[in-house]
């Protein structure tokens, strides 16, 4: 059995696991008692937008193969990160 390599990115890890099985690394695994991956607490937020804006968002999201609310959330996160960096 091999050792699970260290990955530089999630993309590198995904490419590796596309061609390998966890069974190959059975000796490298250990049982954990506590949850390792915990979903962050979320809060529902309602915003009102112009119908044309909502339709444009839906079209772009459809082209990307994601839900329009997911796309809006992604864009909101990107912009917030940018604004926070400018404040620093």
JOLIN-V63837 format. One record per residue. N is the residue number from 1. RES is the residue in three letters. NEAR is the number of other ideal C-beta (glycine too) atoms within 10 Angstrom. Layout:
N | RES | NEAR
N | RES | NEAR
This chain:
1 | UNK | 10
2 | UNK | 9
3 | UNK | 8
4 | UNK | 15
5 | UNK | 11
6 | UNK | 7
7 | UNK | 13
8 | UNK | 8
9 | UNK | 8
10 | UNK | 8
11 | UNK | 9
12 | UNK | 12
13 | UNK | 14
14 | UNK | 10
15 | UNK | 12
16 | UNK | 12
17 | UNK | 12
18 | UNK | 7
19 | UNK | 6
20 | UNK | 13
21 | UNK | 8
22 | UNK | 10
23 | UNK | 8
24 | UNK | 11
25 | UNK | 14
26 | UNK | 9
27 | UNK | 9
28 | UNK | 11
29 | UNK | 11
30 | UNK | 5
31 | UNK | 4
32 | UNK | 7
33 | UNK | 4
34 | UNK | 5
35 | UNK | 7
36 | UNK | 5
37 | UNK | 4
38 | UNK | 7
39 | UNK | 6
40 | UNK | 4
41 | UNK | 5
42 | UNK | 7
43 | UNK | 4
44 | UNK | 4
45 | UNK | 7
46 | UNK | 4
47 | UNK | 6
48 | UNK | 5
49 | UNK | 11
50 | UNK | 8
51 | UNK | 7
52 | UNK | 8
53 | UNK | 10
54 | UNK | 13
55 | UNK | 12
56 | UNK | 13
57 | UNK | 16
58 | UNK | 15
59 | UNK | 11
60 | UNK | 13
61 | UNK | 17
62 | UNK | 12
63 | UNK | 9
64 | UNK | 12
65 | UNK | 6
66 | UNK | 13
67 | UNK | 12
68 | UNK | 17
69 | UNK | 11
70 | UNK | 11
71 | UNK | 17
72 | UNK | 17
73 | UNK | 14
74 | UNK | 13
75 | UNK | 12
76 | UNK | 12
77 | UNK | 10
78 | UNK | 10
79 | UNK | 10
80 | UNK | 10
81 | UNK | 10
82 | UNK | 10
83 | UNK | 9
84 | UNK | 9
85 | UNK | 8
86 | UNK | 7
87 | UNK | 6
88 | UNK | 4
